[in-house]
Every structure is written in C-alpha cells, then in structure tokens.
Amino acid sequence: MSVTEDSKAALQLTASVLFWCTVIGFGILLIWFGFILIGFMDFAYSIHSQFGSFSRQQFDIMMYMGLMFWKMAVMLFFLLPYISIKIVLRKQP
C-alpha cells in the first residue's frame, strides 16, 4: 500500500496537531497536580462544597479520579494516535 505525497503531508500535519494536543493536555495535568501540591485544593473545596454536600475525602477522590480520567483521555485520544501515525510514516519508503 503506497502513500501519496498529499496523504503523507496530511498525516504529518495530523501528527503535529496530535503532538501539540498531547503537550497541552499533559501541561494541564501538571498544572492541576501543581495546584494540589501547593494546597490550592483547600480553596477549591471551599468553593465547590457550596454547590453540593460532600466530604473533603469525597472531594479528594473526585480530584484524583479527574486527574486519572484526564491522563487516560489525553493518552487515548492524542498520544496513541500520534504514535500510530509516526509508525505508519516511518514504514513508508
């Protein structure tokens, strides 16, 4: 199966977009984790607890699950397709 120059250029552009989506996604993840490390979650809990009745432990679990979901979504929707496209492009002559 041969890849034309147009489709190769489209794949390279798609790979570039996916790469930057991955970088931005993991950047957001690092900022979120940084907020947890500096204690910003106390402030976030005080705001969010006004909208619902949940304990601090439940809020911490929601934050942890949010981090896990975000990381998995970035890897599934951006990183894995980027790697797949790079593998396809590398195998072409």
C-alpha angles and dihedrals in degrees: 000000000000126000117218121224091251093053091044090053090048091050091049091050091048090049090051092051091047091049092054092044087054092049092048092045093052089043090057088048091053092048090050091049090047090055089054092050095050093048099253089136091077089062092043090050092051090054098042095044088066090065098051143006110256134130127249089252091055090049091051090051090050090052092048092048090048091053091048093048092048093049093048092046093051092048094045099043102032115015100044095047089048091053091046093052091048090052091050092048093047092054093054118095 
